[in-house]
Amino acid sequence: MPLVLDEAHWRERGRLHRDRIEPWVAPRRARKLAGQSHPVDDFLFDYYPYSVAKLAAWHPGHGVTLLGDVDEFLERDDYERSDGGATVRPLSDRLLPRLRMTVRLLRSTTTRAPHLGCFGLHEWAMVHRADEARHAGYPLRLPASEIETVIDDVGLRCTHIDAYRFFTPSAIPLNAHEPTRADQHEWEQPGCVHANMDLYKYAMWFTPQVPSELIADCFELARVARDLDMRAAPYDLSSLGYVPVRVETNEGRRQYADEQRGIFAIAERLRARLLSSIETLENKG
């Protein structure tokens, strides 16, 4: 049965969403005005090309009718009038291939057990024998020779194409796997920090059909995952207040796996919610 929200209800949900988002996006706005950047937080806005405004905008998701003064929604191309109110339009046909790909990827990911043995060394592989680090404004915690030694001793086991594709040429043949875009659905596994961070990307692909509360949940998890990602990296981010997870040690690798396991537990629930939200979109009309 379609959900109907009166004006007081949907306005309150919109306010709660914007209040939740504001502490995350206010520093981004301030940095942009000052011409500054942040190697951890800005990744979520630069690598995932979604503006602060798009993240902050509230949408109820598909199948919900908003009642009352809904002109602000009807002025948007992705809403239409319905039952005396406004509702999100059906998904555009041009997005159906992307939808099918995403459903396939998320479904296949849920069938696999989490693997927690990569220890975040993808960031190390991105500076392996490199002439210049990706975050050149911050020094490395270890000399280049020690970075090579850690990679040689621990090994590279990255399954995520969008981390693997940034490996340096010397690191690529050291990885135990060769993921590609074409076979991403065969490699993606639910313990991967980047795969779980990407839930935010997939949720945003289908906004406004996906409710904004779910998008905010995915963004919040992406923040946690990115934080671990960079604390385990070989960069010295102490000037920004980050305490490293020293994955070059046994204790550090145990800590990384513990935090990775916690991210997986949250992502497992979010992945199921996202699948439930999008897998029926193909037949909406």
C-alpha positions as CSV (number, residue, x, y, z in Angstrom):
1,M,0.0,0.0,0.0
2,P,1.5,3.4,-1.0
3,L,2.7,5.5,1.9
4,V,1.2,9.0,2.3
5,L,2.9,11.7,4.4
6,D,1.1,14.9,5.5
7,E,3.0,18.1,5.3
8,A,4.0,18.3,9.0
9,H,5.5,14.8,8.8
10,W,7.5,15.3,5.6
11,R,8.8,18.7,6.7
12,E,10.0,17.2,10.0
13,R,11.8,14.4,8.2
14,G,13.4,16.9,5.9
15,R,14.6,19.0,8.8
16,L,16.0,16.0,10.7
17,H,17.9,15.0,7.6
18,R,19.4,18.4,7.0
19,D,20.4,18.7,10.7
20,R,22.1,15.3,10.5
21,I,24.0,16.2,7.4
22,E,25.1,19.7,8.4
23,P,28.0,18.7,10.7
24,W,29.4,16.6,7.9
25,V,29.2,19.2,5.2
26,A,29.9,22.4,7.0
27,P,33.7,21.8,7.1
28,R,33.6,21.0,3.4
29,R,32.0,24.3,2.6
30,A,34.5,26.2,4.8
31,R,37.4,24.5,3.2
32,K,36.2,25.3,-0.3
33,L,35.8,29.0,0.6
34,A,39.3,29.0,2.0
35,G,40.8,27.1,-0.9
36,Q,41.9,24.3,1.4
37,S,41.6,20.5,1.1
38,H,41.5,17.5,3.5
39,P,43.0,14.2,2.5
40,V,40.3,12.1,4.4
41,D,37.0,13.9,4.3
42,D,37.2,15.5,0.9
43,F,37.6,12.1,-0.7
44,L,33.9,11.5,-0.1
45,F,33.0,14.7,-2.2
46,D,35.8,14.5,-4.8
47,Y,35.9,10.8,-5.6
48,Y,32.2,10.5,-5.3
49,P,31.1,13.5,-7.4
50,Y,28.0,14.5,-5.4
51,S,27.7,18.1,-4.2
52,V,26.9,19.1,-0.6
53,A,23.5,20.4,-1.9
54,K,22.6,17.0,-3.4
55,L,23.5,15.2,-0.2
56,A,21.6,17.7,1.9
57,A,18.4,17.6,-0.2
58,W,15.7,15.4,1.4
59,H,13.6,12.9,-0.6
60,P,11.1,10.4,0.7
61,G,12.0,7.7,-1.9
62,H,9.8,6.0,-4.5
63,G,6.2,5.0,-3.6
64,V,5.6,7.9,-1.2
65,T,3.0,10.6,-1.7
66,L,3.6,14.0,-0.1
67,L,0.6,16.1,0.8
68,G,0.1,19.8,1.5
69,D,2.1,22.6,-0.1
70,V,4.3,20.5,-2.4
71,D,5.2,23.1,-5.0
72,E,8.9,22.9,-4.1
73,F,8.8,19.2,-5.2
74,L,6.7,19.7,-8.3
75,E,9.1,22.3,-9.6
76,R,11.7,19.5,-9.9
77,D,11.9,17.3,-13.0
78,D,12.0,14.1,-11.0
79,Y,8.6,14.6,-9.2
80,E,5.0,14.5,-10.5
81,R,1.6,15.2,-9.2
82,S,-0.2,12.2,-7.6
83,D,-3.4,11.8,-5.5
84,G,-3.5,15.5,-4.6
85,G,0.2,15.7,-3.7
86,A,3.6,14.9,-5.2
87,T,5.5,11.7,-5.7
88,V,8.9,10.7,-7.2
89,R,8.6,9.8,-10.9
90,P,9.4,6.3,-12.0
91,L,13.1,5.5,-12.7
92,S,14.2,6.7,-16.1
93,D,14.6,4.0,-18.8
94,R,18.1,5.2,-19.4
95,L,19.1,4.2,-15.9
96,L,17.8,0.6,-16.2
97,P,21.1,-0.9,-17.3
98,R,22.8,0.8,-14.3
99,L,20.1,-0.5,-12.0
100,R,20.4,-4.1,-13.3
101,M,24.2,-3.9,-12.9
102,T,23.9,-2.6,-9.4
103,V,21.4,-5.2,-8.3
104,R,23.5,-7.9,-9.7
105,L,26.6,-6.6,-7.9
106,L,24.9,-6.1,-4.5
107,R,23.2,-9.5,-4.7
108,S,26.4,-11.4,-5.5
109,T,28.3,-9.5,-2.8
110,T,25.8,-10.7,-0.2
111,T,26.4,-14.3,-1.1
112,R,30.0,-14.2,0.0
113,A,31.7,-14.4,3.3
114,P,33.7,-11.4,4.4
115,H,37.5,-11.6,3.8
116,L,39.4,-9.5,6.4
117,G,43.0,-10.2,5.4
118,C,43.9,-7.3,3.1
119,F,44.9,-5.0,6.1
120,G,44.3,-1.8,4.1
121,L,47.5,-2.3,2.1
122,H,45.9,-1.0,-1.1
123,E,47.0,2.5,0.0
124,W,50.5,1.2,0.4
125,A,50.4,-0.3,-3.1
126,M,49.5,3.1,-4.4
127,V,52.9,4.5,-3.3
128,H,55.0,1.4,-4.0
129,R,58.2,2.6,-5.7
130,A,56.3,5.8,-6.7
131,D,58.2,9.0,-7.6
132,E,55.5,11.0,-5.8
133,A,52.8,10.1,-3.2
134,R,49.2,10.7,-4.0
135,H,48.8,12.9,-1.0
136,A,52.0,14.8,-1.6
137,G,51.3,17.4,1.1
138,Y,51.7,14.8,3.9
139,P,54.9,12.8,4.6
140,L,55.0,9.0,4.7
141,R,55.4,7.4,8.1
142,L,58.0,4.9,6.8
143,P,60.7,5.1,4.3
144,A,60.1,3.7,0.8
145,S,62.2,0.6,1.5
146,E,60.2,-0.3,4.6
147,I,56.9,0.1,2.6
148,E,58.3,-2.4,0.1
149,T,59.3,-4.8,2.9
150,V,55.8,-4.7,4.5
151,I,54.1,-5.4,1.1
152,D,56.5,-8.2,0.4
153,D,56.1,-9.8,3.9
154,V,52.3,-9.4,4.3
155,G,51.2,-9.6,0.6
156,L,48.6,-7.8,-1.4
157,R,45.1,-9.3,-1.6
158,C,42.9,-6.5,-3.0
159,T,39.7,-7.6,-4.6
160,H,38.3,-4.1,-5.4
161,I,38.8,-2.8,-8.9
162,D,38.6,0.9,-7.8
163,A,41.4,0.5,-5.4
164,Y,43.4,-1.9,-7.6
165,R,43.4,0.4,-10.6
166,F,45.4,3.0,-8.6
167,F,48.2,0.6,-7.8
168,T,51.6,1.7,-9.1
169,P,52.9,-0.4,-12.0
170,S,55.4,-2.1,-9.7
171,A,52.6,-3.1,-7.2
172,I,50.1,-4.5,-9.7
173,P,51.9,-7.9,-10.3
174,L,52.3,-8.3,-6.5
175,N,48.5,-8.5,-6.0
176,A,47.0,-12.0,-5.5
177,H,44.1,-11.1,-7.7
178,E,43.4,-9.3,-11.0
179,P,39.9,-7.7,-10.6
180,T,38.5,-5.9,-13.6
181,R,35.4,-3.8,-14.2
182,A,33.8,-6.6,-16.3
183,D,34.1,-9.2,-13.6
184,Q,33.5,-6.9,-10.6
185,H,30.5,-8.9,-9.5
186,E,32.7,-12.0,-9.2
187,W,35.3,-10.3,-7.0
188,E,33.3,-7.9,-4.7
189,Q,33.2,-9.2,-1.2
190,P,31.4,-7.7,1.9
191,G,34.4,-7.3,4.1
192,C,36.1,-4.9,1.7
193,V,36.3,-1.4,3.1
194,H,36.0,0.2,-0.4
195,A,33.0,-2.0,-1.4
196,N,31.2,-0.9,1.8
197,M,32.2,2.7,1.2
198,D,30.7,2.4,-2.3
199,L,27.2,1.8,-0.9
200,Y,27.0,5.6,-0.7
201,K,27.7,5.8,-4.5
202,Y,25.1,3.2,-5.4
203,A,22.5,4.9,-3.2
204,M,23.2,8.3,-4.8
205,W,23.0,6.8,-8.3
206,F,19.2,6.3,-7.7
207,T,18.3,9.4,-5.8
208,P,15.5,10.6,-5.4
209,Q,14.1,7.0,-5.7
210,V,16.2,6.0,-2.7
211,P,15.0,7.7,0.6
212,S,17.5,10.3,1.9
213,E,17.7,8.6,5.4
214,L,19.2,5.6,3.7
215,I,21.6,7.7,1.7
216,A,22.7,9.5,5.0
217,D,23.3,6.1,6.6
218,C,25.5,5.0,3.7
219,F,27.4,8.3,3.8
220,E,27.9,8.0,7.6
221,L,29.4,4.5,7.0
222,A,31.5,5.8,4.2
223,R,33.0,8.3,6.6
224,V,33.9,5.6,9.1
225,A,35.4,3.4,6.3
226,R,37.4,6.3,4.9
227,D,38.7,7.2,8.3
228,L,40.0,3.6,8.8
229,D,41.3,3.6,5.2
230,M,43.6,6.6,5.9
231,R,44.6,5.7,9.4
232,A,46.0,2.4,8.0
233,A,47.7,4.2,5.1
234,P,51.4,4.9,5.2
235,Y,50.9,8.6,5.5
236,D,51.7,10.6,8.6
237,L,48.4,12.5,9.3
238,S,49.2,13.3,12.9
239,S,49.0,17.0,12.0
240,L,45.3,16.4,11.4
241,G,44.8,14.5,14.7
242,Y,44.8,11.0,13.2
243,V,46.4,8.2,15.1
244,P,47.7,5.6,12.7
245,V,46.6,1.9,12.6
246,R,50.1,0.5,12.3
247,V,49.3,-2.4,9.9
248,E,53.0,-3.0,9.5
249,T,52.8,-4.7,13.0
250,N,50.8,-7.8,14.1
251,E,48.9,-5.7,16.6
252,G,48.0,-3.1,14.0
253,R,46.8,-5.8,11.6
254,R,44.6,-7.2,14.3
255,Q,43.2,-3.8,15.1
256,Y,42.5,-3.2,11.4
257,A,40.7,-6.5,11.0
258,D,38.6,-5.8,14.1
259,E,37.5,-2.3,12.8
260,Q,36.9,-3.8,9.3
261,R,34.7,-6.4,10.9
262,G,32.6,-3.7,12.6
263,I,32.2,-1.9,9.2
264,F,31.1,-5.1,7.6
265,A,28.4,-5.7,10.2
266,I,26.9,-2.3,9.5
267,A,27.3,-2.5,5.8
268,E,25.6,-5.9,5.7
269,R,22.4,-4.3,7.0
270,L,22.7,-1.3,4.7
271,R,23.3,-3.4,1.6
272,A,20.2,-5.4,2.3
273,R,18.2,-2.1,2.8
274,L,19.6,-0.7,-0.4
275,L,18.8,-3.8,-2.4
276,S,15.2,-3.8,-1.0
277,S,14.9,-0.1,-2.0
278,I,16.2,-0.4,-5.6
279,E,15.4,-3.9,-6.9
280,T,11.7,-3.1,-7.4
281,L,12.4,0.1,-9.3
282,E,12.6,-1.6,-12.7
283,N,8.8,-2.4,-12.6
284,K,7.7,0.9,-11.2
285,G,5.5,2.9,-13.5
